[in-house]
Amino acid sequence: YLMLRRFLGLVDAEKERKAVRYLLGAQLPEGGWPIYDGGPPEISASVKAYFALKLCGVSATEPFMEKARTMILSKGGVVGANVFTKIALALFDQYDWRGIPSMPAEIVLLPPR
């Protein structure tokens, strides 16, 4: 949400403030973010949350950000994130497009089995 709004140029300080508060409340003690309530830290969710916080002006030197960065690096860093996370980061020039696997559009026409 935060990344999309920033990409589209729809900056709303009040919405960002609320979203930052939500993200900080959802951060796990290990430093990362889960993809479901009660879940373990997940690399892609953690990378997106970390970057969204940075987009909103949160300093990377904040203790909770350092903890998040440590957790992300322990899981392989951005390289360990899923393709959708890498695409989102590439849109902001934070990841090299050449690092994203190309897939032919026709792949959607393949049968499910």
Secondary structure, DSSP 8 states (H G I E B T S, - for coil): -HHHHHHTT---HHHHHHHHHHHHHH--TTS---SSTT----HHHHHHHHHHHHHTT--TTSHHHHHHHHHHHHTTGGGGS-HHHHHHHHHTTSS-GGGS----GGGGGS---
